[in-house]
Amino acid sequence: MNDFFSIFNPDWWINENNSAVQIMDAILFLLLSIPVIYLFICALFSLGRYKNPYPTAKVQHRFLVLFTVLRNGKEVIESINHFLDTQQYPREKYDIAVAATQLPEEDLITLLQMPVNIVVPDKEKCTKVYAIQQVMERYSPNEYDAVVIFNADNHIVYNALELFNNAYYSGCDSIQAHRMAENLTTNIAILNAASEEINNNLFRKAHTRMGFSSALIGSAMAFDFAMFHEIAPSLRGSDLSKTMETALLRQNIYTEYMEEIVCYSRKEESTNDYEAQRIGWIRSQYSSTFLALQRFPLALLKGEWDYALKLFQWLMPSRFLLIALIVLCTVGITLLDWTLSLKWYILLAMIVLTFVIALPEGEINKRFRYSFWALPILVFTALFSPFIRLFQKKKRE
């Protein structure tokens, strides 16, 4: 461990006795220990039961409930029917809109017969962000009090609008609900569900307990309508959560996390589906990483701590990738110079303990224990899928 702490001493770098392996070891350990320590702190803050701090509102606000759908019309039809059948909020206090992209004609006909407003974007192939912008153009800023955004497959609890209303009445202009998996049918789906629950605890529950904004997740989100109407035209890219987080944090708007507003969604059930999801995530990650590199130092200098923390998160590798890198470094350093490897085993144990702490009790936790063997498959996919796709692309050419 002394070799690691010596990295902060300028004389250590000009010491001719230091080998290339020692220098490489110290740099890699420093780079990977920073995100691990941050995640461990978040895991500690995630401990404890959630308590809803918002009393019953004296006013029932008007909501626009917006479903976004791409191609799968039957899925959104089922979700809307579930929402209408189960939601206990007064029906006259909310309207439903659908951003319908590339839907079959028969599904559009079915939607036309339902009590919803349908908006078909003027581009056949468009991003979720663009589809939402098209919907917002159809409404005036004061037509509703708040907007709630769902994906096509989302099923939310019966009292969701009531709980959103209580928080909005108390002054919350941006709210993220607790999204969790509905289908625990395969090992891959269970691991995806466990990963999302870990993210919920680390980047939503823990963040709000630390006084920072909750991370957004792309659906089951509620925003002040006038605010969102103003922000929507300026949103860029394909990742709604990241572009919205940037817009909110730059305006110093806090995002609350409400754990008891559970929204169920379907998770990827196969490695192919998971890889396709990761490709979209990687594309988004590239742009967000470059943005973070540019803006992180300035955000720190300005004291914009909430925004700086978000930019720092974007610089971090994914959880699966972080585990893979630590394992590879631990094995590599052990083979090159085992005397330097102790701190790597400590770091590996620390990241495992972090995820154990962050994984909540419940059905997902129980099934996760039996699906753990599939974790190496996801780690391998996360680490090597970009190279595999590049190889396949060159082979086709």
Protein Blocks (a to p, Z undefined) as FASTA:
>chain_A
ZZmmmmmpmklmmmmkbcfklmmmmmmmmmmmmmmmmmmmmmmmmgccdddfbdcdfbdc
ddddddddehilmlmmmmmmmmmmmmmbdfklpccddddehiafklmmmmmmpccddddd
fbfbdcfklmmmmmmmmpcfklpmbdcdddfklccdfklmmmmmmmmmnopabdcddddd
fblfbfklmmmmmmmmmmmmmmmmmmmmnopacddehiaiacdfklmmmmmmmpgcjblk
lmmmmmmmmnopacdddfklccdddddfbfklmmmmmmmmmmmmmmmmmmmmmmmmmmmm
nopaklmmmmmmmmpccfklmmmmmmmmmmmmmmmommlmmmmmmmmmmmmmmmmmmpcc
djklmmmmmmmmmmmmmmmmmmmmmmmmmmmmmmmZZ
